[in-house]
Amino acid sequence: MHDKNDAVFKFYSKEDLIVESEQGRRGSSQQINVTPAQLREMARVRNTIARQIFNSQRL
């Protein structure tokens, strides 16, 4: 798996990502600081989940 080429990975790997509330109001947005180590861990977990889903479909 090539997580660096994943569109979702690229979007959420931005530093200082602003996440909007469910209502989409800019006034209730918050800044989330994510470290490179946290990004790697998120990618690892995502790949593990994807692999498990893929393997369950092959049975």
C-alpha distances in whole Angstrom, upper triangle without the diagonal:
4,6,9,9,9,13,13,12,14,17,17,16,20,23,26,24,27,26,29,31,30,33,32,35,34,37,35,32,31,29,26,25,22,21,19,18,18,15,13,15,14,10,10,12,10,7,10,12,10,9,13,14,12,14,17,17,17,21
4,6,6,7,11,12,10,11,15,15,14,17,20,23,22,25,25,27,30,30,32,31,33,33,35,34,30,29,27,24,24,20,20,17,17,17,14,12,14,14,10,11,14,12,9,13,15,12,13,16,17,15,18,21,20,21,24
4,5,5,9,9,6,8,12,12,11,14,17,20,18,21,21,24,26,26,29,27,30,29,32,30,27,26,23,21,20,17,16,14,14,14,11,9,12,10,7,9,11,9,8,12,13,11,13,16,16,16,18,21,21,22,25
4,6,8,9,7,7,10,11,9,12,15,18,17,20,21,24,26,27,30,27,30,28,31,30,26,25,23,20,19,16,16,13,14,14,11,10,13,12,9,12,14,12,12,15,17,15,16,20,20,19,22,24,24,25,29
4,6,9,7,7,10,12,11,14,17,20,18,21,21,24,27,27,29,27,30,29,32,30,27,26,24,22,21,19,19,16,18,18,14,14,16,15,11,14,16,14,13,17,17,15,17,20,20,19,22,24,24,25,28
4,6,5,6,9,10,10,13,16,19,17,19,19,21,24,24,26,24,27,26,29,28,25,24,23,20,20,18,18,16,18,17,13,13,15,13,10,13,14,11,11,15,15,13,15,18,17,17,20,22,21,23,26
4,5,5,6,9,10,12,15,17,15,17,17,19,21,21,23,21,24,23,26,25,22,22,21,19,19,17,19,17,19,18,14,15,17,14,12,16,16,13,14,18,17,15,18,20,19,19,23,24,23,25,28
4,5,5,6,8,11,14,16,13,15,14,16,18,18,21,19,22,21,24,23,19,19,18,16,17,15,17,16,17,15,12,14,15,11,10,14,14,11,12,16,15,13,17,19,18,18,22,23,22,25,27
4,5,5,6,9,12,14,12,15,15,18,20,20,23,21,24,23,25,24,20,19,18,15,15,13,14,12,14,12,9,10,12,9,7,11,12,10,11,14,14,13,16,19,18,19,22,23,23,25,28
4,6,5,7,11,13,11,14,15,17,20,21,24,21,23,22,25,24,20,19,17,15,15,13,14,13,15,14,10,12,14,12,11,14,16,13,14,18,18,17,20,22,22,22,25,27,26,28,31
4,6,6,10,11,9,11,11,14,17,18,20,17,19,18,21,20,17,16,15,13,14,13,15,14,16,15,11,14,16,13,12,16,17,14,16,19,19,18,21,23,23,23,26,28,27,30,32
4,5,8,10,7,10,10,13,15,17,19,17,19,18,20,19,15,14,12,10,11,9,12,11,14,11,8,12,13,10,10,14,14,12,15,18,17,17,20,22,22,23,26,27,27,29,32
4,6,9,8,11,12,16,19,20,23,20,22,20,23,21,17,16,13,11,10,8,9,8,11,10,6,9,12,10,10,13,14,13,15,18,18,18,21,23,23,24,26,28,29,30,33
4,6,6,9,11,15,18,20,22,19,20,18,20,20,16,14,11,10,9,8,10,10,13,12,9,13,15,13,13,17,18,17,19,22,22,22,24,27,26,27,30,32,32,34,37
4,5,9,12,15,18,21,23,20,21,18,20,19,15,13,10,8,6,6,8,9,12,11,10,13,15,14,15,18,19,19,21,23,24,24,27,29,29,30,32,34,35,37,39
4,6,9,13,16,19,20,18,18,15,16,15,12,10,6,6,5,7,10,12,15,13,12,16,17,16,18,21,21,21,23,25,25,26,29,30,30,32,35,36,36,39,41
4,6,10,13,16,17,15,15,13,15,14,10,9,6,6,7,8,11,13,16,13,12,16,17,15,16,20,20,19,21,24,23,24,27,28,28,29,32,33,34,36,38
4,6,10,13,14,11,12,9,11,10,6,6,5,7,9,11,15,17,19,16,15,19,20,17,19,22,22,21,24,26,25,26,29,30,29,31,34,35,35,38,40
4,7,9,11,9,10,9,11,9,6,6,7,7,11,12,16,18,20,17,16,19,19,16,18,22,20,19,23,24,23,24,27,28,27,29,32,32,33,35,38
4,7,8,5,6,6,9,7,5,7,9,11,14,16,20,22,23,20,19,23,23,20,22,25,23,22,25,27,25,26,29,30,29,31,34,34,34,37,39
4,5,5,6,8,9,6,6,8,11,13,16,18,22,24,25,22,21,25,24,21,23,26,24,23,26,28,25,26,30,30,29,31,34,33,34,37,39
4,5,8,10,12,10,10,12,15,16,19,20,24,26,27,23,23,26,25,22,24,26,24,22,26,27,24,25,29,29,27,30,32,31,32,35,37
4,6,9,10,9,10,13,16,18,22,23,27,29,30,27,26,29,28,25,27,30,28,26,29,31,28,29,32,32,30,33,36,35,35,38,40
4,6,9,8,8,12,14,16,20,21,25,27,28,25,24,28,27,24,26,29,27,25,28,30,28,28,32,32,31,33,36,35,35,38,40
4,5,6,7,11,14,16,20,22,26,28,30,26,26,29,29,26,28,31,29,28,31,33,31,31,35,35,34,36,39,39,38,42,44
4,5,5,9,11,14,18,20,24,26,28,25,24,28,28,25,27,31,29,28,31,33,31,32,35,36,35,37,40,40,40,43,45
4,6,9,12,15,18,21,25,27,29,26,26,30,30,27,29,32,31,30,33,35,33,34,38,38,37,39,42,42,42,45,47
4,7,10,13,16,19,23,26,27,24,24,28,27,25,27,30,28,27,31,32,31,32,35,35,34,37,40,39,40,43,45
4,7,10,13,16,19,22,24,21,20,24,24,22,24,27,26,25,28,30,28,29,33,33,32,34,37,37,38,41,43
4,6,10,13,16,19,21,18,18,22,22,19,22,25,24,23,27,28,27,28,32,32,32,34,37,37,37,40,42
4,7,10,13,16,18,15,16,19,20,18,20,23,22,22,25,27,26,28,31,32,31,33,36,36,37,40,42
4,6,10,13,14,12,12,16,16,14,17,20,19,19,22,24,23,25,28,28,29,31,33,34,35,37,39
4,7,10,12,10,11,14,14,14,16,19,19,19,22,24,24,25,28,29,29,31,33,34,35,38,40
4,7,8,6,7,10,11,10,13,15,15,16,18,20,21,22,24,26,26,28,30,31,32,35,37
4,5,5,6,9,10,11,13,14,15,17,18,20,21,23,24,26,27,28,30,32,33,35,37
4,5,5,6,9,10,11,12,14,15,16,18,20,21,22,24,26,27,28,30,32,33,35
4,5,5,6,9,10,11,12,14,15,17,18,20,21,23,24,26,27,29,30,32,34
4,5,5,6,9,10,10,12,14,15,16,18,20,21,23,24,26,27,29,30,32
4,5,5,6,9,10,10,12,14,15,16,18,20,21,22,24,26,27,29,31
4,5,5,6,9,10,10,12,14,15,16,18,20,21,22,24,26,27,29
4,5,5,6,8,10,10,12,14,15,17,18,20,21,23,24,26,28
4,5,5,6,9,10,11,12,14,15,17,18,20,21,23,25,27
4,5,5,6,9,10,10,12,14,15,16,18,20,21,23,25
4,5,5,6,9,10,10,12,14,15,16,18,20,21,23
4,5,5,6,9,10,11,12,14,15,17,19,20,22
4,5,5,6,9,10,11,12,14,15,17,19,21
4,5,5,6,9,10,10,12,14,15,17,19
4,5,5,6,9,10,10,12,14,16,17
4,5,5,6,9,10,11,13,15,16
4,5,5,6,9,10,11,13,15
4,5,5,6,9,10,11,13
4,5,5,6,9,10,11
4,6,5,6,9,11
4,5,5,7,9
4,5,5,7
4,5,6
4,6
4
